[in-house]
Every structure is written in structure tokens, then in C-alpha cells.
Amino acid sequence: MIVTDTIWHPDLSKAGKSKYKALAQAIRDAIINGKLAPSDKLPPVRELGYQLGVTPGTVARAYAILTEEGRLVAEVGRGTFVARSHLPVAEDVQPLISHPNETFADFRSSRVPDVGQGPLIDQAFVRLGTAHRRRNINYPTAETDLETREAVARWLDQDRLGGVTAQDVVLGNGAQNCTLLALQAVLRGQAPVIFSEDLSYPGVRHAARLLRAQVVGLPMDDEGILPEAFLQAHRAHGGQVLLTSAHVHSPTTIRTSLARKRALAEIARDLNITIIEDDCHTVAPTEIPSYRAILPEQSFFVSSLTKSVSGALRFGYAVCPPGQNKVLRQVAQSSFYGVSQPILDVCSDLLNSGGAAQVRDKVVIETARRVRLAVNHLGAWDLSWREDVPFVFLQMPIGWRASGFAMACEKRGIFVKPADEFAMPNGLAPNAVRLGVNTCNNSELFLKAMEDMNDLLANPVSMIDG
């Protein structure tokens, strides 16, 4: 146990305003150099704060950072201990991806609907197989992926992005991969901070954990992130990046207004914060410009073909701030050398032939149809929805907790995603669930599940305190 007479005496005299970061680093160093051994118990928050002359909140934040890193373990009723392994401690979470199974109604994921793109992609591979371009032997390079980057630049809405050339585009293995690349290119220091919506896709937390970064959630209203909360969070935590899903926010379906985007961009400009806009859920056209058009010198735009064409291709792209493509390309090459050349070529074929656009148009129509079906069955409840968004957000009525509703649904062969799975580690979640409307291809199963959920909502089987 750490006590006042041990040889571990962190010096915070030169820590400045970020004493919690200095304390976290002191504990981190003590673990690395062996002064703190696995299973050693740390002092209670108040006791260590008194010893060091800092507030209990400072100690609690330092402990929280190291617990998130997996270096410390908090045990209810016992205290905080050095983790038994130097490896990160995996939290008990649902996987980001679940395999489709049409024997039950699974609304947990947000997938592209099957609109016949499978045969279209097969045909593209056949065309490539008879082209004999001799590009399937060596590593992909900036020269061999240029054709695909040019195709992506034509695919994108130039007005919405503020003008894009192939030089601005860096390719990756899906939007999550491209987000990680952008974060790696931007984050610096030993304890970087990422800002995001206080409810965010779980991949945000996973990305932050991989990069040893702290993620701080920002509250929202119906127009998006609150500017004053953004300012307050920066004053409290510092921070280098705002990672946001502004046009289609998961899970709430909120769309950040143009006025709110401009206000947040102005704050980011003043504080020198980079914005990474994850736009992977946007499929239908929109007139609201991206952050890259509003604040081009500090904004990345990330998306993919996953929600508009196919998730199997694992093809994504990042549009860089002007002049930063070489930095991001270097990060990509250091991570995986480059996107597979056959995937580059088949995506070029789909984009250039018009096949991708045909699939996207059908996806937009099918998504709107599925949303309308969900609204027809669940519209009597507090339901947030948009026809261009592949999920709906259902607030629980009196008598239900989201977790209890999820369990009751599971008993009927229905799987939903409670809002707490989108909450930050120390954040609060609304009493709600997200339903992905494109995850259940069987129309009969889909409609039966909607009827069953409506019946459950109207007849709570487990009261809030039950």
C-alpha cells in the first residue's frame, strides 16, 4: 500500500494548472519503474489529496485517467489498485459489429440494406479479373491509388466540402480506420484530450482508448453541441480535437444546424482545435456544408461506402485540410502500407461506372421506407426520426427502463441497443434505445418485431423499480 513514508513521493510543484495530469503521469511513471507493483493499493482520494495539497477532485481525475488506461483497477468497497497486468484491462462491452442473423430481429447495428448490390459488386470483380492490369502483385502507392482518389473526389459533393481534389484525399479501411488515422496525425503529448458528443458511437471510446487519450463528452440540444459547453470543457480539460457526427448524430438523429456549426467552428478556430467530422451515416444529399467548408484549414472530413454501398468492401476516405495530405498518408503507410489494390480497383469501378450511385439511390429510398414503417408502428411514442437516417431513437415511456425494455425485447427474439451503450465512461444516458431500421432484411420479421415492441411499450412488464 502507498503510505506517507514510502519512497513514492510525486512532485506536483511544477504542475501548473494541470495537476491531475501531472499526478496521473507520476503514478504512471511509478508503475513503469516498479515503485508501484501490481496489486498495490493506492490511498483513498481524500487522503492522497491531503498529502499532496490538492483537491480530491484532482486525485479522482488522475485515478479515472489511469483506470481508463487499464493501469489502475477500482474495486467497489475496497479501493483503487495497480492493475495486475501492464496490458489494458478490457471492459465488458458489446462488439462493435454483430453478424446478421435473420432468425431473429436484430436492430442493434446500423447497416446498409440489401438492395441488390451483391451481384453488382461481383460483376465489378469479374470486369477487373479480365482487365489484366498487372496491379495485384506489388504494394499500393500514391500512383496506384490515384485513380481511386480521383473517383472519390468526383463522388463527393464539392459545394458541401468546399472543393476537393484527389490530392486532398487519403484512403483507408472504412470510416473508423480513417478516423483513427486523423486522430493519430493530430494528437500529441502523453495525455491528449478528445471532445465528442456526450452520446457517441462506441467506436469513439475505442479509438480514444487505443490512442491513450481521454474523451470528454459535450452536451447537446436540438441544434447540436452547446457552444458554451465546448468552451467550458476546454477550460477544464484542454483538448486538441473535436470528433463529431454533426449531420447524422448517432444515436439521437440530431442534425447540427448551420448556425451552430459556424459558432462551434469559430470556437475551434480561436482555441486551435482540429475538427474531425465523421459523416459515415450521411447518404442522402444535404445543403448544410461540412466543417471542412466552414473551417477548411482545421477540419478533416471522414466517410466511407459502408452505409451507402457495402460494408464488406471496408473502404473509407478522409478529406484533409489543405496541405495536410502528406502527413495523413504517412500515418496510413505506417499503419497498413495502403488499402488493398483489388479493393481500390473495384471501388474505382463502382464509382466511375455509376454503379455506386445507383446503389446509393436505392439505399436512400429503402431507408426512408423502413423509417416510415417504424414510425407507423411506434409513432405514438416519443420517437426521434428522419427519413434520411438509418435508425430511430425511442425514449422510454413511464414504466420502462431502457435496460429492462431491452431484456423484455430479447425474450421475444428482438435485440435493441440501449442509449447507455453510447454514453461516455463517466457520462449519463437518457432512458432510450436506438433501433437500426436496415438490420432486419426479412420484412415479415421486421413488422412482427415492430408490433411486439409497440405492445411492450403499452404494457410494461417490469416497472422502473421492479
C-alpha positions, -999 to +999 in steps of 0.1 A: +000+000+000+011+036-007+015+054+026+032+087+035+065+072+044+071+052+011+097+062-014+070+072-038+066+110-034+052+127-065+063+162-070+035+184-083+051+218-075+057+225-112+025+211-125+008+244-132-029+242-138-029+206-149-021+190-116-044+160-123-023+153-154+009+156-135-003+133-108-015+107-134+019+109-150+037+105-116+016+073-109+022+061-144+060+065-140+059+048-107+042+018-122+066+017-151+098+019-129+085-006-104+080+018-074+043+007-075+039-030-080+009-049-094-019-052-068-005-023-047-034-003-032-034+034-037-045+058-009-081+070-008-088+101-029-092+124+001-061+111+018-038+114-012-052+149-019-044+160+017-009+146+014-002+164-018-021+196-011-045+192-040-083+188-041-099+154-040-113+161-075-077+164-088-069+129-074-101+115-087-095+127-122-060+113-122-073+079-110-100+080-136-075+085-165-053+056-153-083+034-148-094+041-183-059+032-195-061-001-176-032+008-153-054+010-122-084-010-112-112+004-090-130-022-068-162-012-051-159-012-013-121-020-014-104+009-032-081+015-061-053-008-070-025-011-095-036-035-122-021-070-121-010-067-158+006-040-177-018-048-205-050-027-208-080-041-190-107-049-215-141-036-205-173-058-208-189-042-239-208-054-268-187-059-300-189-030-325-201-054-352-226-083-348-231-109-376-265-106-393-289-134-383-323-135-400-337-159-374-344-130-350-350-093-353-317-075-346-320-037-345-286-031-327-264-023-357-267+003-384-262-015-417-267-008-454-298-025-467-296-052-493-308-035-525-291-059-549-256-045-546-241-080-541-243-091-578-232-056-589-200-059-569-194-094-582-197-081-618-172-054-610-147-080-598-153-100-630-145-070-651-113-064-632-104-100-635-104-098-673-087-064-675-052-078-668-039-045-654-010-063-636-015-043-604-021-072-580+015-081-571+032-050-556+023-027-527-003+001-534+013+035-538+002+071-543+004+064-580-017+032-580-044+047-557-046+080-576-074+067-599-095+058-568-088+091-551-099+109-582-131+088-582-138+097-546-133+134-553-159+132-581-182+112-558-182+139-531-204+170-530-179+197-539-200+225-526-206+208-493-169+200-489-156+234-500-139+219-530-119+186-531-092+173-553-076+139-553-046+154-535-068+162-505-080+125-502-063+098-482-079+063-483-084+038-455-102+007-445-135+022-435-145+054-417-134+041-383-099+034-396-098+069-413-109+085-380-081+067-362-056+079-388-067+115-384-065+113-346-030+098-349-020+127-371-033+154-348-030+142-312+002+149-293+015+147-258+012+120-232-024+126-221-043+141-251-080+150-249-107+144-275-140+162-273-171+145-287-209+145-282-219+132-247-236+104-265-214+089-292-209+059-313-189+034-291-161+034-317-152+069-303-143+054-269-125+025-286-104+049-307-096+071-276-085+040-256-062+028-284-045+061-286-043+065-248-064+096-250-092+109-227-125+115-243-147+143-229-184+144-237-202+176-246-239+181-240-262+189-269-296+204-276-317+200-308-292+220-328-261+201-318-233+206-293-237+235-270-210+262-277-207+273-241-202+237-230-174+234-256-157+265-241-161+252-205-148+218-214-117+233-230-111+255-199-113+224-177-095+198-198-075+215-225-081+194-256-069+192-292-097+176-312-134+178-316-146+145-331-182+149-341-210+133-361-227+166-370-251+158-398-264+124-386-258+121-349-259+085-335-280+076-316-303+107-314-307+116-352-299+152-343-286+173-372-263+202-363-276+234-378-255+257-400-256+285-374-245+261-347-217+247-369-204+282-375-204+290-338-185+258-329-161+264-358-153+299-345-145+285-311-123+258-326-105+285-346-099+306-316-087+276-295-067+260-323-088+228-321-089+204-350-124+192-361-128+156-374-163+153-388-174+116-391-200+117-418-204+079-424-242+079-418-250+106-443-263+090-475-289+114-489-279+148-503-278+178-480-273+215-484-256+220-450-219+225-456-193+204-438-169+218-413-142+214-439-161+240-460-166+263-429-131+259-413-110+242-440-076+248-425-085+229-393-110+202-404-110+167-416-140+151-433-143+113-429-167+089-446-170+056-464-190+035-487-202+013-458-236+029-453-243+038-489-230+008-509-214-021-489-198-027-456-179-057-469-156-036-490-142-018-459-134+013-480-132+047-464-117+081-471-105+112-452-105+146-468-077+165-453-072+202-445-053+218-474-017+208-474-020+180-447-025+150-471+012+140-469+011+138-431-020+116-431-007+094-459+025+088-439+004+078-409-016+054-431+015+039-447+030+034-412-002+016-401-010-007-431+010+004-461-021+011-481-056-001-490-056-034-508-051-028-546-081-051-556-104-031-533-090+001-547-098-011-582-132-024-575-142+008-557-129+028-586-150+007-610-182+011-589-177+049-585-167+055-621-193+033-637-222+048-618-229+016-600-222+031-566-246+060-573-273+035-584-269+016-552-269+048-530-301+060-546-318+027-538-305+028-503-319+062-497-354+050-509-353+018-489-341+036-457-369+061-460-394+032-465-381+014-434-382+046-413-418+052-423-427+016-413-411+021-379-429+055-374-463+039-384-459+013-356-441+033-330-450+069-338-474+072-308-444+071-285-416+097-281-397+088-313-369+108-329-366+100-366-356+113-401-363+096-434-326+100-443-313+084-412-310+046-409-321+044-372-347+059-349-343+069-313-370+058-289-375+074-255-389+050-229-424+058-216-432+058-178-429+022-165-398+012-185-361+015-182-341+010-214-322-020-199-355-036-189-371-030-222-341-045-240-344-076-218-381-079-225-375-075-262-348-102-261-373-126-247-394-121-278-364-125-301-358-088-306-325-071-300-322-033-294-294-010-283-299+009-250-286+045-250-262+038-222-240+019-247-234+053-264-226+072-232-191+083-222-174+064-194-185+089-167-215+102-186-252+099-182-275+083-208-312+091-215-338+065-209-340+054-245-330+029-271-317+031-307-333+009-334-314+004-367-341+001-393-320-016-420-306-045-400-336-069-404-340-077-441-369-101-435-399-078-439-423-101-421-399-104-392-394-066-392-431-059-390-438-085-363-409-070-342-424-035-345-458-048-334-442-066-305-423-036-294-454-014-296-472-040-274-444-040-249-443-002-246-480-001-240-479-028-213-448-026-191-440-060-177-413-046-154-418-013-136-389+011-131-383+000-096-390-037-103 
